[in-house]
């Protein structure tokens, strides 16, 4: 596997020989948030699917994963569940994120709702962040996602991010909007001010 990292404004662009997967999403998110968390953090994973992120985080994390799919939650619970690793079958629009979360992760879930709903949900969830809390978001690099990013960048502080795309079959290390080889943006945001 070849990896090329190209600086792209404030985002590192990574071009790989293989396509994006949920395991790569989880590993990338875990690496981007790991050093920004306190010693015993609370992490809320919205759109957790099979709970892959739970397996990438340190063992001392208090983790709650939610997903609309009961089947995915059952699988995640049987694979990763424990005293501090919990899962609930909940829709992101219905879940009440009370608490003081150190990180709230939106894993490929915001593109399943309208742009205005996605922005409203990130705002609503961000109100449950601890004072130094962060939001991590992963989305496909498409028009809907870019509209969500533009709105969120007005209200949140960009901390870090990475754009991942499968390499084109010809010798090129450029990223492009492509249905055949879509890119995925994973970013970490902080609050500009208390919501």
Secondary structure, DSSP 8 states (H G I E B T S, - for coil): --EEEEEETTEEEEEESS---HHHHHHHHHHHHGGGS-TT-EEEEET-TTTHHHHHS-TT-EEEEEES-HHHHHHHHHHH--SSEEEEE--TTT----S-EEEEEEES-GGGS-HHHHHHHHHHHHTTEEEEEEEEEEEESSHHHHHHHHHHHHHEEEEEEEEEEE--SSS-------STT--EEEEEEEESS--
